[in-house]
Amino acid sequence: MSENNKKLSREPYKGTRDFYPEDMAFQKWLFAKMREVSESYGYVEYGASPLEPAELYAAKTGEEIVNEQTYTFEDRGGRKVTLRPEMTPTVARMIAARRRELPFPLRWYSIPNVFRYEQPQKGRLREHYQLNVDLFGVKGIEADIEIISVAYNIMKALGAKDENFEIRINNRKLLLALNKHLGITGDKYQEFSKLLDKKDKMESGEFEKKLKDILGGGSAFLLGLLSTRDLESFIGGLPKDLQEHESIKEIEEVLLGVKFNNPKINVKFSPTLMRGFDYYTGIVFEVFDTSGENKRSLFGGGRYDELLAIFDEEEVPAVGFGMGDVTIRDFLETHKLLPKLESSTKVSLCLMEGVAPDFVNNTAKTIREGGINVSTDWSQKKIGDQIKSADKAKIPYIIVIGDDEVKTNTFILKNLATGKEEKNGLPELIEFIKARN
């Protein structure tokens, strides 16, 4: 077979997805929940192109992501362009562009498609949609508490129980101060940060060996600290001059504040939590699935006060998180929380042979004008097959139109799930459907 006649694959590009109607129905439901909770806190939606200049990510995102995971290419004008791997640099660029005009504090959110060239596996694809919620212009710890509360309430809106997930918190300032105390700076600190971020995915022996390679004699002390299970024990193991560091106070205030807003929340200090991006400057957090079947990080975020510096702008306090749709769907599936979704079409008109099209169209128009989504089966199949098609498409109601309906202008509305029927005129049937949706 020649190259021109080569059979085309029916599969999507590796690591990406096709969204059939049932997938889109779930996505619409998920995005609606995300929007509902975000907007309840006063956040407003924004958007941007998926294409960005490549240097935007080279400036702050992190070498591993830029060098190994971005889709970067040269356009026809010779410019290096990247398909966005995340949204934070984009929103920083947007704010830098109109900083003098914007009414701070800003509460913004978006649900963009993002792209990373990585090995597809459970919970990770080469493209996904990600809710981003960010608060700009509030320096105090109240912003960190609010952002974590938004994340928590989205999980609750999706049906998660408090025991299904936990929120782990740390502070980049604390680890930076500790490393400076131990003389771990520059490249050594970067190596240590990246190793710590991968700790939960490594065997303990491997982690200890790599930590010793980086830190030498200081590794035993750090291993002891990192094995503590609560903030009090961690503080007790710190050198005296670090026990009252500002970062400790920030962690304590966040834990108390989040608990005050949401008394049942499962939140705790985690000394090994780092987050992968280089731009985080303070409190960081991650939401973890507690199920043994899916024990993993679901999403996270933190404070990134210095990101606007790459645009030669003054510091703007900022804190936010990103929640991906792939890991959240896995979480909902694991905990049997996937919603049962009907079609957005509520009624299918099934047609007997010989019915006048004008009458059918007028019937559909009346139902549509009543605020009900309706489809008409013009296939000329047998009535039984038309009903089967409607049921397979998850359309909840059908109306069969024949000579009797034309003569009397009275219709029988059938619920396909229960088999129950309601006989009446169209205005009454429209109100009947509305009352049940």
C-alpha positions as CSV (number, residue, x, y, z in Angstrom):
1,M,0.0,0.0,0.0
2,S,1.5,3.4,-1.0
3,E,2.0,6.2,1.5
4,N,-0.9,8.2,0.0
5,N,-3.3,5.2,0.4
6,K,-2.2,4.3,3.9
7,K,-5.1,3.4,6.0
8,L,-5.8,6.2,8.5
9,S,-6.1,5.3,12.2
10,R,-9.4,5.7,13.9
11,E,-7.8,6.4,17.3
12,P,-7.1,10.0,18.6
13,Y,-3.5,11.2,18.9
14,K,-1.7,9.3,21.8
15,G,-2.6,10.7,25.2
16,T,-5.6,12.8,24.0
17,R,-9.3,12.1,24.1
18,D,-12.4,12.2,21.9
19,F,-15.5,13.5,23.6
20,Y,-18.6,11.6,22.6
21,P,-21.9,13.1,23.7
22,E,-21.9,11.1,27.0
23,D,-18.4,12.4,27.7
24,M,-19.5,15.9,26.9
25,A,-22.5,15.5,29.2
26,F,-20.1,14.6,32.1
27,Q,-17.8,17.5,31.2
28,K,-20.6,20.0,31.2
29,W,-21.8,18.7,34.6
30,L,-18.3,18.9,36.0
31,F,-17.6,22.4,34.7
32,A,-20.9,23.6,35.9
33,K,-20.1,22.5,39.5
34,M,-16.7,24.1,39.2
35,R,-18.2,27.4,38.0
36,E,-21.0,27.3,40.5
37,V,-18.6,27.1,43.5
38,S,-16.0,29.5,42.1
39,E,-18.6,32.1,41.4
40,S,-20.2,31.7,44.8
41,Y,-17.0,33.1,46.2
42,G,-17.0,36.1,43.8
43,Y,-14.6,34.7,41.1
44,V,-15.2,35.7,37.5
45,E,-14.2,33.7,34.4
46,Y,-11.5,34.7,31.9
47,G,-9.8,32.9,29.0
48,A,-6.8,33.1,26.6
49,S,-5.3,31.5,23.5
50,P,-3.6,28.1,24.0
51,L,-0.6,29.4,22.1
52,E,2.0,31.4,24.0
53,P,5.6,32.6,23.2
54,A,8.0,29.8,24.4
55,E,10.0,32.2,26.5
56,L,7.1,32.7,28.9
57,Y,7.6,29.2,30.3
58,A,11.4,29.2,30.2
59,A,11.3,32.2,32.6
60,K,9.5,30.6,35.5
61,T,7.8,27.2,35.0
62,G,10.7,24.9,35.6
63,E,13.3,23.2,33.4
64,E,11.8,19.7,33.4
65,I,8.4,20.9,32.1
66,V,10.0,23.3,29.5
67,N,12.7,20.9,28.2
68,E,10.8,17.6,28.4
69,Q,7.1,18.2,28.5
70,T,6.1,21.1,26.3
71,Y,4.8,21.1,22.8
72,T,7.0,23.8,21.3
73,F,7.5,24.5,17.6
74,E,8.6,27.3,15.3
75,D,5.7,29.1,13.5
76,R,5.9,30.3,9.9
77,G,7.3,33.6,11.1
78,G,10.3,32.0,12.8
79,R,8.9,32.5,16.3
80,K,9.1,29.8,19.0
81,V,5.6,29.0,20.2
82,T,4.4,26.7,23.0
83,L,1.0,25.0,23.5
84,R,0.3,26.1,27.1
85,P,1.3,23.4,29.7
86,E,-0.4,25.4,32.5
87,M,-2.4,28.6,32.9
88,T,-0.5,30.5,35.7
89,P,2.1,32.2,33.4
90,T,-0.7,33.2,31.0
91,V,-2.8,34.9,33.7
92,A,0.4,36.6,35.1
93,R,1.0,38.0,31.6
94,M,-2.6,39.2,31.3
95,I,-2.4,41.0,34.6
96,A,1.0,42.5,33.8
97,A,-0.5,43.9,30.6
98,R,-3.3,45.8,32.3
99,R,-2.1,46.1,35.9
100,R,-2.8,49.9,36.1
101,E,-6.4,49.4,35.0
102,L,-7.5,46.4,37.0
103,P,-9.5,46.7,40.2
104,F,-7.5,44.7,42.8
105,P,-8.1,42.4,44.6
106,L,-8.9,40.2,41.6
107,R,-10.8,36.9,41.8
108,W,-10.4,35.1,38.5
109,Y,-11.0,31.5,37.3
110,S,-10.7,29.7,34.0
111,I,-11.1,26.1,32.7
112,P,-8.6,25.9,29.8
113,N,-7.3,23.0,27.8
114,V,-3.6,22.4,28.6
115,F,-1.0,20.2,27.0
116,R,2.1,18.3,28.2
117,Y,4.2,15.8,26.3
118,E,4.5,13.0,28.9
119,Q,4.0,9.3,29.1
120,P,0.2,8.7,29.2
121,Q,-0.9,6.7,32.3
122,K,-3.7,6.5,34.8
123,G,-4.5,10.1,35.8
124,R,-2.1,11.6,33.3
125,L,-2.7,12.4,29.6
126,R,-1.0,14.7,27.1
127,E,-4.0,17.1,27.2
128,H,-6.6,17.8,29.9
129,Y,-8.9,20.5,31.1
130,Q,-7.9,22.3,34.3
131,L,-9.9,24.6,36.5
132,N,-7.6,27.5,37.7
133,V,-8.8,29.6,40.6
134,D,-6.6,32.6,41.6
135,L,-6.8,35.5,44.0
136,F,-4.5,38.5,43.3
137,G,-3.8,41.5,45.5
138,V,-4.2,40.0,49.0
139,K,-1.0,39.6,50.9
140,G,-2.5,38.2,54.1
141,I,-3.0,34.6,55.0
142,E,-6.8,35.1,54.5
143,A,-6.2,34.6,50.8
144,D,-4.6,31.2,51.3
145,I,-7.4,30.2,53.6
146,E,-10.0,31.3,51.0
147,I,-8.4,29.5,48.1
148,I,-8.1,26.2,50.1
149,S,-11.8,26.6,51.1
150,V,-12.8,27.0,47.5
151,A,-11.0,23.8,46.6
152,Y,-12.6,22.0,49.5
153,N,-16.1,23.1,48.6
154,I,-15.7,22.1,45.0
155,M,-14.8,18.6,46.2
156,K,-18.0,18.6,48.4
157,A,-20.1,19.9,45.5
158,L,-18.9,16.9,43.4
159,G,-20.3,14.6,46.1
160,A,-17.1,13.7,48.0
161,K,-17.3,12.8,51.6
162,D,-14.8,14.3,54.1
163,E,-13.2,10.9,54.6
164,N,-12.7,10.4,50.8
165,F,-9.9,13.0,50.6
166,E,-7.4,15.0,52.7
167,I,-5.6,18.3,52.2
168,R,-1.9,18.5,52.9
169,I,-0.2,21.8,53.6
170,N,3.4,23.0,53.7
171,N,5.3,26.3,53.3
172,R,8.1,26.9,50.8
173,K,9.5,29.6,53.0
174,L,10.1,27.0,55.8
175,L,12.1,24.6,53.7
176,L,14.1,27.5,52.1
177,A,14.9,28.8,55.6
178,L,15.9,25.3,56.8
179,N,18.1,24.7,53.8
180,K,19.8,28.0,54.2
181,H,20.5,27.1,57.9
182,L,22.1,23.9,56.8
183,G,24.1,25.7,54.0
184,I,22.1,24.1,51.2
185,T,21.7,26.7,48.5
186,G,21.8,27.2,44.7
187,D,21.8,24.1,42.7
188,K,21.9,21.9,45.8
189,Y,18.6,23.4,46.9
190,Q,17.0,22.9,43.5
191,E,18.1,19.2,43.5
192,F,16.7,18.8,47.0
193,S,13.4,20.4,46.1
194,K,12.9,18.2,43.1
195,L,13.8,15.1,45.1
196,L,11.4,16.0,47.9
197,D,8.6,16.6,45.4
198,K,9.0,13.0,44.2
199,K,9.5,11.3,47.6
200,D,6.1,9.7,47.8
201,K,6.7,8.0,44.4
202,M,10.0,6.4,45.5
203,E,11.1,3.6,47.7
204,S,12.4,4.9,51.0
205,G,15.9,3.4,50.5
206,E,16.2,5.1,47.1
207,F,15.1,8.4,48.5
208,E,17.6,8.2,51.4
209,K,20.4,7.3,49.1
210,K,19.7,10.3,46.7
211,L,19.2,12.6,49.7
212,K,22.6,11.6,51.0
213,D,24.2,12.1,47.6
214,I,22.9,15.7,47.6
215,L,23.3,16.7,51.2
216,G,26.0,14.5,52.6
217,G,26.1,14.6,56.4
218,G,23.0,16.8,56.7
219,S,20.8,14.1,55.3
220,A,20.2,12.2,58.6
221,F,18.9,15.3,60.3
222,L,16.6,16.1,57.5
223,L,15.3,12.5,57.3
224,G,14.4,12.7,60.9
225,L,12.4,15.9,60.4
226,L,10.7,14.7,57.3
227,S,9.5,11.6,59.1
228,T,7.5,13.6,61.7
229,R,3.7,13.2,61.5
230,D,2.5,16.5,62.8
231,L,3.5,20.2,62.9
232,E,4.2,20.1,66.6
233,S,6.8,17.3,66.3
234,F,8.3,19.0,63.2
235,I,8.7,22.3,65.1
236,G,10.3,20.4,68.1
237,G,12.9,19.0,65.8
238,L,13.9,22.3,64.3
239,P,17.0,24.3,65.3
240,K,16.0,26.9,68.0
241,D,16.4,29.9,65.7
242,L,13.8,28.4,63.2
243,Q,11.1,27.4,65.7
244,E,9.5,30.8,65.6
245,H,10.1,31.5,61.9
246,E,7.3,33.4,60.1
247,S,6.5,30.3,57.9
248,I,5.6,28.3,61.0
249,K,3.1,30.9,62.1
250,E,1.6,31.0,58.5
251,I,1.1,27.2,58.5
252,E,-0.6,27.4,61.9
253,E,-2.9,30.2,60.9
254,V,-3.9,28.4,57.6
255,L,-4.7,25.2,59.5
256,L,-6.8,27.1,62.0
257,G,-8.5,29.3,59.5
258,V,-9.4,26.4,57.1
259,K,-10.8,24.4,60.1
260,F,-12.8,27.4,61.4
261,N,-14.5,27.8,58.0
262,N,-15.0,24.0,57.4
263,P,-14.9,22.2,60.8
264,K,-15.1,18.7,59.2
265,I,-12.2,19.2,56.8
266,N,-9.4,16.6,56.7
267,V,-6.4,18.9,56.7
268,K,-2.9,18.4,58.0
269,F,0.7,19.6,57.8
270,S,3.0,17.6,55.4
271,P,6.7,18.2,55.7
272,T,7.5,16.6,52.3
273,L,5.1,18.6,50.2
274,M,6.8,20.9,47.8
275,R,4.8,21.2,44.5
276,G,6.8,21.0,41.3
277,F,6.7,24.5,39.9
278,D,9.6,26.9,40.6
279,Y,7.4,29.9,41.1
280,Y,5.8,29.0,44.5
281,T,6.9,31.3,47.3
282,G,4.9,30.5,50.4
283,I,2.0,28.2,51.4
284,V,1.5,25.2,49.1
285,F,-1.2,22.6,49.4
286,E,-2.4,19.4,47.7
287,V,-5.6,17.4,47.8
288,F,-5.1,13.6,48.1
289,D,-7.4,10.7,47.5
290,T,-7.5,8.6,50.6
291,S,-8.8,5.5,48.8
292,G,-6.4,2.5,48.7
293,E,-7.4,2.0,45.0
294,N,-6.4,5.5,43.9
295,K,-4.1,6.8,46.6
296,R,-2.6,9.8,44.9
297,S,-2.5,13.5,44.6
298,L,-5.5,14.9,42.8
299,F,-4.6,18.6,42.5
300,G,-3.0,21.5,44.3
301,G,-1.7,25.0,44.4
302,G,-0.2,27.7,46.5
303,R,1.2,31.2,46.8
304,Y,3.3,32.7,44.0
305,D,3.9,36.4,44.9
306,E,6.9,36.9,42.5
307,L,5.6,35.7,39.2
308,L,5.0,39.2,37.7
309,A,8.7,39.9,38.2
310,I,9.4,38.2,34.8
311,F,7.6,41.1,33.2
312,D,9.6,43.7,35.2
313,E,6.5,44.5,37.2
314,E,6.3,45.1,40.9
315,E,5.3,42.2,43.1
316,V,1.5,41.4,43.2
317,P,0.5,38.9,46.0
318,A,-1.1,35.9,44.4
319,V,-2.4,32.5,45.4
320,G,-4.3,29.9,43.5
321,F,-4.8,26.2,42.4
322,G,-5.3,24.1,39.4
323,M,-7.7,21.1,39.3
324,G,-7.5,18.7,36.4
325,D,-10.5,16.9,34.9
326,V,-8.7,13.6,34.4
327,T,-7.7,12.9,38.1
328,I,-11.1,14.2,39.3
329,R,-13.0,11.8,37.0
330,D,-10.8,8.9,38.3
331,F,-11.6,10.1,41.9
332,L,-15.3,10.1,41.2
333,E,-15.2,6.7,39.6
334,T,-13.2,5.2,42.4
335,H,-15.7,6.4,45.0
336,K,-18.7,5.6,42.8
337,L,-19.7,9.3,42.6
338,L,-20.1,9.6,38.8
339,P,-23.5,11.2,38.2
340,K,-26.2,9.5,36.2
341,L,-26.8,12.0,33.4
342,E,-29.8,12.3,31.0
343,S,-29.6,13.8,27.6
344,S,-30.2,17.5,27.3
345,T,-33.0,16.6,24.9
346,K,-36.0,15.9,27.1
347,V,-38.6,14.7,24.5
348,S,-38.4,12.7,21.3
349,L,-41.3,12.8,18.9
350,C,-41.8,9.4,17.3
351,L,-43.8,9.5,14.1
352,M,-46.5,7.1,12.7
353,E,-46.5,6.6,9.0
354,G,-48.2,9.3,7.0
355,V,-48.3,12.1,9.6
356,A,-48.2,15.6,8.0
357,P,-44.7,17.2,8.6
358,D,-46.3,20.6,9.2
359,F,-48.3,19.3,12.2
360,V,-45.1,17.6,13.6
361,N,-43.0,20.8,13.1
362,N,-45.7,22.9,14.8
363,T,-45.8,20.5,17.7
364,A,-42.0,20.5,18.1
365,K,-42.0,24.3,17.8
366,T,-44.6,24.7,20.6
367,I,-42.6,22.4,22.9
368,R,-39.4,24.2,22.1
369,E,-41.0,27.6,22.8
370,G,-42.2,26.2,26.1
371,G,-38.5,25.9,27.1
372,I,-38.2,22.1,26.5
373,N,-35.5,20.6,24.2
374,V,-37.2,18.3,21.7
375,S,-36.0,16.2,18.8
376,T,-38.0,14.7,15.9
377,D,-37.4,11.2,14.6
378,W,-37.7,11.5,10.8
379,S,-36.1,8.1,10.2
380,Q,-39.4,6.3,9.1
381,K,-38.4,3.3,11.3
382,K,-41.0,1.3,13.1
383,I,-42.3,3.0,16.2
384,G,-40.7,0.4,18.4
385,D,-37.3,1.1,16.9
386,Q,-37.8,4.8,17.2
387,I,-38.5,4.4,20.9
388,K,-35.5,2.1,21.3
389,S,-33.3,4.8,19.7
390,A,-34.7,7.5,22.1
391,D,-34.0,5.2,25.1
392,K,-30.5,4.5,23.9
393,A,-29.8,8.2,23.6
394,K,-31.0,8.6,27.2
395,I,-33.9,10.9,26.2
396,P,-36.3,10.6,29.2
397,Y,-39.7,11.1,27.4
398,I,-41.3,10.2,24.1
399,I,-44.5,11.3,22.4
400,V,-45.9,9.2,19.6
401,I,-47.7,11.2,16.9
402,G,-50.3,9.6,14.7
403,D,-53.8,10.3,13.3
404,D,-55.4,10.5,16.8
405,E,-53.0,13.2,18.0
406,V,-53.6,15.2,14.8
407,K,-57.4,15.0,15.2
408,T,-57.6,15.7,18.9
409,N,-54.5,17.8,19.6
410,T,-54.1,15.6,22.7
411,F,-50.8,13.7,23.3
412,I,-49.5,10.9,25.5
413,L,-46.2,11.6,27.1
414,K,-44.4,8.5,28.1
415,N,-41.5,8.3,30.7
416,L,-39.1,5.7,29.3
417,A,-37.6,4.9,32.7
418,T,-40.8,4.2,34.5
419,G,-43.2,3.4,31.7
420,K,-45.7,5.9,33.2
421,E,-47.9,7.9,30.8
422,E,-49.5,11.3,31.0
423,K,-52.3,12.3,28.6
424,N,-53.0,16.0,28.0
425,G,-52.7,19.0,25.7
426,L,-49.2,20.4,24.9
427,P,-49.3,23.3,27.4
428,E,-50.1,21.0,30.3
429,L,-47.5,18.4,29.2
430,I,-44.8,21.2,29.0
431,E,-45.6,22.3,32.5
432,F,-45.6,18.6,33.7
433,I,-42.0,18.1,32.3
434,K,-40.8,21.4,33.7
435,A,-42.0,20.5,37.2
436,R,-39.8,17.4,37.1
437,N,-36.6,19.0,35.8
